[in-house]
Amino acid sequence: MKNDERQDLQLRLESQLDDSLQSKTVTAFDWPWHSFHIIYKKLSHPPVYDSLNLGRSIAFMNALLNANGYYSPIVQDTVIIDTVHKEQRVTVNFLVKPGKQLIFDSVGYELTTPELQKLTLDSRSQSSLKKGKPYSRQMVLTEINRLVDSFRNHGYYRFTKDDLFAEQDTVFAALIDPSLDPLEQAALMEKLRLKKENPTISVTIKQRINRDTSHLMKYYIGNVTVYPDLPLTEDTTLVKLDTTKIKNIEFISRTNKFKLAFLANNIFLRPGSEYQQENYYRTSNRLSQFPAWQYNNFDFEKSPMADSVLDLTLRMYPAKKQKLTVALEASRNVNDIVTTTNLFGTGLNFGLQNRNVFKQSVQTNTNLRGGVELGSNFIQTELASLSHTITIPRIISPFSIGQEGKFRAAQTLINVNASYTDLRALYILRSINGSFGWQWSKVRQHSEGELSVNSTHTFLWKPLNVEYTTESLTDSLNTILAANPSLKLAFRPGLVIGEQFAYNSVRSKRNITNYFLAGFEESGALLGFIQGLDEGPLFRYIKGELEFRHNIDYGKTQLVFRAYGGAGYSYGKTSTGARETTLPFFKAYFAGGPNSMRAWQVRQLGLGSSKFYSEAPYSNVDLRFGDIKLEGNVEYRFLLGTLFGIKFRSALFTDIGNIWNWTPIDTSALAKGSDFQLDRFYKEFAVGAGTGLRVDFNYFLIRLDWAYKIRDPQRVDDPDKWFYKMDLGSGQLQLGINYPF
């Protein structure tokens, strides 16, 4: 077996153990020495050993192996009984020899209904049952379900998986036929001998006879009646009902809360059309995305017009239109270049949500937030922001989107935001931005062998993104910028006009989940050809990023791998005609903080191996940002225990990465190593490692991580030495909300 197949089979075999044979532990706390305490695993109520439980477990494991096509498996057990402190303790070991796995020799289809047979053969390429592939009962069931879905998508509304069955290899059954000719029996015995050496199986999907004839009838949609505004509780008052017909769909309304034409465009089960299960799912998915309704109910009934006609009644129950929220929040540590993020802070947030703007389930969110962050000078940062987002539950564009109805979610997004950040030691930053774009997603479920694979693909495209930023710099920062032209270029105010695109996928298979993110952003690609803008406030740059996460879930523990790479290139001009050499600081990359290189504070790592920021006047200023960022992380997460219903978790982690510029910060000797070079960038990775405590409240998680600098390429003394002058108190504490990745 392959290693991952062996591990997967072992986990599934463990799950087959009889409940009375499983030893379950709990986390216990003890205080053996004064102020010291320990945490350990305790077997508080060990089950009593019973050989019957052993036999049942072996039977369950054999059933699992047979269901997955393992030919003549052998499960052996060894029972060891020890006496410890007058206690008899039992250890049970299982040795499992699965044997060879059956291989599909042939796959056939014999359906007595001609149209069903034709549909089956036409879609045979979509089957996961292939000659030469390993056999499992789950794969056969998956194929039967696929065929049922195919038939229901062609009008066979009442067809179910009970109408099909799988006939498997008949060699063994034929051997016990007493009327069998000796020559035929000898031939079958030879087949049996070959099967033992290379076991194969033939499967034929067949149609059951003598079933309800309505299961073999094609159905069509008759009357479609929609009640768009039913009350959640029974209403006994007399209400005037208005009846309207749009696209042959009858709407019976109590109020004037919704535009009915909008609803009609999102109902894909149309009168007179053939029933298709996928149209039912499309309609259900689309309506469930609309925030104006709390839930919907579909009811199909046989029409009095004909036996093959279905009448649909759709009942819709509106949600409360508006919602006002007021929340007191703790400062969340996020990777944001314009906030200090490593300080403790608090904020007050006001939010107003409207779920049914324009009577078309358009949702608007208005948020006003104000807050402060506390530091050595008490109030170190003041923040305020006002944002307004409009979410339209369909794609609005000058061109037609033919596949929009098949998307799980399709939205048009309009956003306007203004923010104010006063970092008292450095600058006051004011920004306003607006964007227009679309977001849509697709969900796919398929099988790989006997395993089910689920994947979600989400796309976000903003063809128009406009940002304008101004700043007021302190005298101390102006002094620093005057001495460094590269930093001065990055810290100038400016205008961003461009587009953004992001693709995100989540793929789950067994206990493994993979996350992939690809993003792209540009400014000034077209408008930059206007000289007045190119040499004026407009920034011209391109920027992209890739991120991959691999999460293995073992139940109480998880192992997570992450790889990230991002790069940007600025190619505009300033008013003097000089070329921009770095990204604007609010678009640049940085490292450190609770979600990045955790052994360093925010913006305290980089650039490369340069010692530029180790000398005054830059040593105490958070100005480390670059055009390139590479980072890798490994984190092993585990559960410590549960106390008063709150889960306490921990982790062991390591972070590897750094940031660079395309060109050196300046021409000084200290700036050497700040630029990205293929022949040495891998030698300039910083390495941090640590552990942490996570308090899991289910809805959110508070994270305290303590990390050490294992290797610091910017260190003045012995930058290549690992574990340099490391002691217990030399670590860095990070406060975060939720997991870092």
N, C-alpha and C positions, 0 to 999 in steps of 0.2 A: 504493500500500500504506500501511497504518498503520505508524507508526514502529516499534512493538514487533514487528509481523509482519516488517518488513524486517530488523531486527536478528536475529530468530530464524532467518530464511532464510539470512542471511549466515553465521551461526555453523554452520549445517548444511552449507552449501556448502563452507566451509573444512574441515570434517571429511571431505569427499570427496576432498581432494587425495591423490594417490598418496604413500605413505610416503617414497619416494625424492625427493619434491619438497618435503618439509617441512623447514624449517631450524629445528633445535632448539638452544636456548642453555642454558648452565649458569652458575651463579653462581661468580665467581672473586674471590679476595682478593689484594691486592698491598700492599707497603710501600714506596712510592716515596721517602718522605722520613722518615728516622729513625723517630720514634715514631708518625708518621701512617700510616694505612692507608685504602684505598678498597675499595669493593665494586662490581663491575660485571658486566654480562652478557657472556659470551664464547661465540663460535661455534667450539667446539673442533674438531669434525669435520664441516665443511660437506659436504653430499652433492654428488656430481658431477652436473652438469646433463646431462640426456638428453631429447631431444625426444619420445621414446616415453612417458616419464613424463608429459609435458605432454598428450599425446593421451589417455592413460588417465584423467587427472584430468578432462578435459573430458567424456569418456564417462560417468564416475561422476556428474558434476554434472548432465548431461542426464538420466541415469536418475533422480536424485533429483527433479528438476523434473517429469519426466513422472509419477512416482509421486504427486506432489502436485497433479496436474491442470493444470499449466501448459501451455498450448497453443502448440506450435512455439517453444520457447525457443531463444535464440541466445547462445552463449558464445564471446566473442572473446578472444584472448590477444595480449599485446604482450611481446616479449622484448628486454631492454636489456642489452647487454654493455659493461662498462667495464673499463679496465685501471688498476689501482691498485697501485703498488709491484711491478710485474711480475706481478701476479696478475690473472687474468680473473675478474671478479665479475658474476654474472648476476642480474638482477631480472626477475621475471615478474609482470605485471599481468593480471588477468582482468576483463573487462567483461561482465556477465551481464544479458541482457534476457529476463526470464522470459516475457514475453507475457501474454496474458489467461488467467485461470484458469477451467477448466471449472466450470460450475454444474450442479447436479442439476436435470434437467428433469422426470424422473419416477422413482419408485421402486416396483417391483412385486415380488410374491412368487408363485412357482408351484411348490408342493410337491405331489408326486403322492400322498403319504400324507395322507388326509383329516384325521386327528387332528393331524398336524404343521402342516398348513395352518391349521387352526382355532386352534391355540396361537399361531401366528405372527401371525395377524390380531388375535387378542385382545390381544396385547402390542405392537401396532404403535406405540402412543403412546410407548413407551419407546425407540424407535429414534432414533439420532442422524442417520440419513439422512433429510433433509427437502428437499423441492423448494425451490430457490432458494439452498441452501447451497453453499459451495465444495466441489468434489470432491477426494478424496484416496484413494489405494489403502488407506491405513491405516484410514480410516473404514469402508470396505467390509469389511475384515478384522475390525474391531471389531464390526460388526453381525453377521457370521457367528458370531463367538465368543459374542455375546449370545444368539443363537438356540440354539446348541449348549447353553449353560448352561440355558436355559429348558427345552429338551427333556429334559436330564438331571435336571432338577428334577421331571419328570413321569414318571419311570420308565425313560427310554431311556438306560440305563447305558452301552451300548456306542456310542452315537451320537457321531461326531467331526466336526470341521470339514471333513474330507475328503469327507463325505457331502453337502456343499453346494458350490455354486460360483456366481459372479456373472457373468451375461451382460450385457455392456455394449453401447453404441450400435452398431448394425449398418449405418448409412448408408454408411460408407466401403466395407464389404465388398460391399454390393449394387451399387455403381457398377462393379465389375469383372466383373459377371455378363454374359457375351456374349449370353445369351438374353433380356436385359431389353428390354422394349418402349421405343421411343424417347421416347414421351410420359412413361412412368414414369421413364426416365433423366433427362429434363429436369426433372421434379419433384424428383428426388433432388439434381440439381445446384443447384437453387434452395435446397433445404434446406442443402446444403453451404455455399453463399454466406452464408446467414444465420448459420450456425454460426461462420464465420470472423469475422463482425462481433461476435456475442454467443455464444461457444461454450458449448454445453450437452451434457449426457450423460444417457442413460437407463440405469438399472441395474435388473436383475431377478435376485433371488435364487432359484435353482432347486435341485432335489434331483437328485443323480446317480442314474442307474439302474444295474441289474446290480451293486449292492453286496451285501455280506454280509447275509443276511436277519436275522441276530442283531442287527444295528444298528437294525432297525425293530421290535424286540421290547421290550415293557414288562417290567421286572424287579421282583421283590418280594423282601423280606428273608426269608430262611429262618431257619436256626439262627444264633444269636449266642453265641459262646464267648469268654470273657474269662479271660486268665491275668494276675492283678493283681500278682504278685510273682516274676517270673522273674529269675534271677541274671544279672548282666552278663557273667560268664564261664561257660563250660560246666561244669555240675555233674554229676559221674558218681556221686555218692553216692545211695543209695536214700532217697527222700523220700516221706513219706506225703502223698497228695493228697486234699484235701477238695473235694467237689462240692456246690455250692449253686445253687438256681434262684430268681431274684428278677425279677419282671416278665417272665417267660419268657426271661430272659437267664441262661445257664449260666456260673457262675464256678468255675474250678478253681484252688484255692489251695494253696500250699506252707506258708504261715505264717498267723498270725493278726494281721498288721500293720495291716489295713485293714477298715473297716466297709463291707461290700459293698453295702448299701442306698444308701449315699452315692454309690457309683460308678454304680449302676443309674439313679439320678436324673439323672445327667449324660451318659448314653448315649442319643442321640435316634434311633438306628437300631434300631427295635424289630421283633421277629419278626412276620411277617404284614403289615407295612406296605409301601406302595409305596416303591421306592427313590427318594430325593431327594438330589441332590448337596448342597444347602444343609444338610441334616441331617448329612451326613458332615462338612462344614466346621464346623458348630456343635459336633459331638462332638469333632473334632480340636482346635479352638480352646479349648474348655473344659478338656479334659484336659491340654493343653500349658501351661495357666496354673497347674496344681497343682504346687507345689514338691516334693511327696513323690516324684514320678517324674522320672527323668532323661530318658527319652524313651519314645514309644509307637509301635507298628507295626500298621497296619491291613492285613488280607489278605482280599480278596474272592475266592471260588471258586464255580464253578458247582455247584449242589446236585445230588446224585444223585436227588432227588425229582422235579425237573422242570427243563426247559431254561430256564424263565423265573424261576427262583429262585436267589438268591445267598446263600451262607453266609458269614458274617463271623467271622474270628478276630482278636481284639484282644490283642496281647501288650504287657505293660506292665513296665518295668524301673525299680524303685525307686532313688531317690537316697539318699545317706548321710543318716541322720536328723538328726544334730546336728553343729554346726560351731562351734568356738571360735576367735576371732580376737583377736590382741593387736597393736596398731599404735601406733607413735610418729608423731605428726602435727605438721606445722608449722601455725601458726595461720592459718586461712583467713579472709580479709577478706570478711565478708558484712554486709549491711545489717541490723543488729540493734541496736535502741535501747539494750539493756541491757549491751552490751559496748563496749569502747573501739575495737576493730577496726583502728585505724591503727597499732598497735604490733606489734613482732615477738614471737611467742610460740610455745610448744610445749605439747603435751599427750599424755597416754597414754590410749588407748582400749581397753577390754575389751568384746568382744561375744560373746554366746551366742545361736545360732540353732537353733531346733527346727522341722523342716519337716513333722512329722506328729503334731501334738497331737490327742488324742481319736480317733486313727486315721482322721481325715477330712481329711488334708492341710491342717489349720489350722497356720499358721506363726506362731511367736512370735519376737520379737527383743528381747533385753535388752542394754542398753548402759550402761556405766559409764565416765565420762570425767572426767579431772582435768587441769588445765593452768594455766599462768601466762602473763601478758603482761608484757614488759619495757619499761620507760620510763626517764624521767630519774631516778626513784628506785629503779632496778634492777627489783624486782618491783613493778609498778604495779597489776596485777589478778590475782586468784585466781578460778578458775572450777571448778565441779564440777557434774555432772549425772548423774541416773540415770533411765533411761526404759525402759518396757516396752510393746511394741506387739503386739497380736493381730490377725492378718489371716485372716479366714474367707473362703474362696473362693466365697461365694454371698451373696445378699442375705437377711439375717435381719430380718424385719419382721412386724408383726401382720396385714398385708394381703398379698394375692398379687401377685407381679410376673409378669404373663403373658408379657412379652417378654424375660425374663432370659436365656433360652437363646440369644438372638440377639446379646447383647452380646459384644464381644471380651473384656472383662474385667468381672467383677462381684464386688465384695468388700464385706465388712463390716469396718470398722476400729474397734478399741478401743485407746485410748492413755492411758497414765498417765505423767506426767513430773514430776520434781522437780529444781530447779536452785538453785545458790547462786553469787552473783556478788559479789565484794568489790572494788569500785573504791575503793581506799584513800583517795583524795583527796576522795571525795564521799559514798559510801553503801555499805551492804551490802544486797543485794537477795535475798530468798528467795521462791521461788514454787513452787506445785504446781498441776498442772492435769490434767484428765481429759476425754476426749471419746469420743463414740460417733457413728458415721456410716457412710455408704456411698460407694463409688466405683465408677463404671462408665464404659465407653468404647464407642464405635462407630467402625467404619472404613468408609469409602465410597470406591469407585473408579468413575469414570465418564469419559466423553469429552466434550470441548468442541471441536467440529471434529475435526481430526486429532490433537489433543493429548490425552494422558491426564492426568487430574486425580486426585490422591490426597488424601484428607482424613481426619483423625482427630479425634474429638470426645470429650473427657473431662469427666466431671462429678464433683464432690465435694460431698456434702451432709452436714454434721454437725448434726443437729437438737438435739444436746445438747453444749455446750461449757462447762466449768466451770473457772475459774481463780481462784486466791487468791494475792495478793501482799502481802508485808510488807517493810518496809525499816527500816534503822537509818541515820540520817543523821549526817554529821559536823557538828561545830560550825560550820565555815566554811559549809557548805551551809545549815544552819539559819539562820544570819545572813542569807544571801541570800534565803531563802524568807520570812523574817519581814518583809523589806522589800518583798516582791512577792506580794500575795494570789493573783494568777493562777497563778504558779508553784507556790505552796503548795497550791492546789487540785489541780493536776496530780500533785504528788508525794505525795499521801496514799495509804496502803494501801487495798486494796479487793478486792471480789469481782466476778467476771464470770460471769454465767449467761445464756447465749444460744445462738445458732446461727451457723453459718458455711456459706457456699455459694461454690463456685468453678466456673467453666466455662472450659475451655481448648480451643482448636482449632488444628490445624496443617494447612495446605493447601499442597500442592506442585503446581506446573504449570510445565513446562519447567525452566528454571534459577531459578525464582522460588518462594520459600517465604514464606508469610504466617503469622504467629503472632498469636493473639488471646486475651486473658485478661480475664475479668470476674469480680470477686469482691465478696462482700457479707458483712457481719458485723454482728451486733447483740447487745446485752446489756440485760436488764431490761425487755423489751417487755411481758411478762406479769407476772413477779414484781414488777416495779417499781410495780404498783398497790397493793402492800402497803406502807403508809406506813413501817412499821418498817424495811423493807429499803431503800426509796427514800431515806430520810434516814439510813440506816445505812451499811454497808460496800458496798452494791451500786452498781456503776456502771451508768448508763443512757446508751446511745449507739447510733448507727447509723454505719456506715462502709462505703464502697464504693470500688472502684478499677477502672480500665480501662487496658489496655495493648495496643498494637499494634506489631508488628515486621514489617518488609518487607526480606527478604534476597534480593539478586540475586547469584548465583554465576556468575562468569565463568571458573571453573577455578582458576587460580592467584591470582585476586583476588576479593574480595567487597565489595559495597556494601550497608551495613545502615542502615536508618532505624528509629527507635524513637520512639513517642509514649506518654507516661504521664500519667494524671490520677487523683488520689485525693482524697477528702474525707470527713471525719467530723464528726458533730454530737453534742454531749453535751447531754442535757436533764434529767439527774437533779438531786437536791437533796442538800445536806450536812446534818449534824446540826443546824446553826443555821437551816436552812430556806432558805439561799442557793442559788441555781441554779448548777450546774456550768457553767462557761463554756468549758472546753477538754477535750480528750480526756485520759485518763490517759497519763502519759508513756511507758508501755510499749506503748501502742497508737497513739501519735502518729507523724507523719511527720517525717523529717529529710532533710537533703541533705549531699552531700560524701562523700568516701571513694572507694575504688577502683571502685565499681559505680554511682556516681551522678555528681554534679558533681565531676569529678576534679581541678579546679584548686583545690579547697578540701579541707581535712581533714574527717573525719567530724564532723557536727554543728557546722560552723563557717560555714555559710551560712544567712542568714535573720535575722529574718523580714522579708519584703518589702524596703522601702528604709529601714527604721528603723535608727537608730544606737544602739539600746538596749544592744547587747552590745559597743559600742566603748569604753565607760566602765567603770571599776571600780565595784563589785566583780565585774561579770559578764564582763569581757573575757577572763579566763583560765579560764573554766568552760564545759564543754561542755553547755549547757542549751538549745540552739536546737532546738526542735521545735514543730510546728504542726498545725493542723486540715486544711490544704489543701496539696497538692503538685502542681505542674505541671512537666513536664520533657520535653524533646525532645533526641534525640541523632542524630548522623550519623557513621558510621565507615567509612572505606575501608581494607580489610585487604589486605595483599599479602605474597607470599613473597619473602624475601631469598635463601634458598638452603638447602642441606642440608649438614651437616658431621658426619661420623661417625654417619650415620643419624638425626641429630636435626635437625628442621626449625626454622629461624629465621625468624620472621615479624615484620612490623611493621604499623603502622597510622597513619593521620592521622584525627583526630577533633575534633568540636566538641560541647559540651554546653551546653544552654540551659535554665534553669529557676529555681525558687525555692520557698519555702514561706511560708505565711501563717496567721494566726489569723482567726477570724470577727470577733473584737473586738480592740481594741488591747491590748498587754501590760499597760500601765497608763496613767495619765493624763498622764505626763510628756511633755515636748517630744521627748525622745529616742525615745519609743515611737511617734511619728507615722510612719505608713507600714507598721506591722506587721500591719494588718488588710487583708483582701481586699476590693477595690473594683473593680467592673467598669470604671469610667472611667479606671483607672490601673494595673491589675495588669500589663498587657502592657508598661508602661514600667519595670517593676521586675524584669524578667528579668535574671539574671546570665548571663554568657557566658564559657565557658572553651574553650580549644583546645590541642591538643598532639599528641604522637606517642609511640611506645612500642616496646619490644622484647618479643616473645613467644617463649618457648622451648617448642616443641611436642614432647611426649614421646608423642604419640598418645593415651595413656590420660588424660593431664591436661596442662594448659598453665600455665606460670608466666608471669605478665604484669608487666612494669615499664612504667608509664605516666608520662610527664613532661608536665604541663599548666600552662598560663599563664592568669592571670585577664585576659581581654580586656576585660570590663566588670564592675565590682563596684558594685552599687547601694547597698551599705552603707558604702562608703568615705567617710570623713569629708571628705577633700579631693577636689573635683571628681568626685562619684559618677557623673555622666553622661558623663565623658570616657572614651574607649576607649583601650586600650593605655597606661594611665597609668603612667609611670615603670617601664616594663617593660624588663628587661635579661636577659642569658643565665641568671643565677643566681636569678632571682625566681620560678621555677616551683615546682611541687609534685610530689614523687615519690610514686607510689602502687604498692604491691605487692598483686597479686591472683592468685587461682587461677582458671583458665579465663576465658572471655570475660565481659565485664560484662553482656551481653545478647545 
